[in-house]
Amino acid sequence: MNNTVAAVNHNENCIVCGGVHSQLRFVHNGYSVLCCPDCGLEYVWPTPSAAQLARHYELNYAVSLEKYAAGSDRNVSRIVELER
């Protein structure tokens, strides 16, 4: 696994502003983390599939994505309470 920080240009367009000069910040678990110098967005490339994201959250978070989504009304209500 290569987690080295590199300062090289990358050929992918920024997914927000379309900038063409995104730079590689580092690689983690086979994914490049790019930074767009035009808008500052940092993003993962290649974009993980929905199945890959679900697997990541299932393995790395205490509450599964399905359980969190099922409680979304309760979660929103709790956030509103906390912001008062």
ABEGO torsion letter per residue (X at the ends): XBABBBBBBBABBBAAAGBAABBBABBBGGBBBBBBAAAGBBBBOBBBBAAAAAAAAAAABABBAAAAAAAAAAAAAAAAAAAX
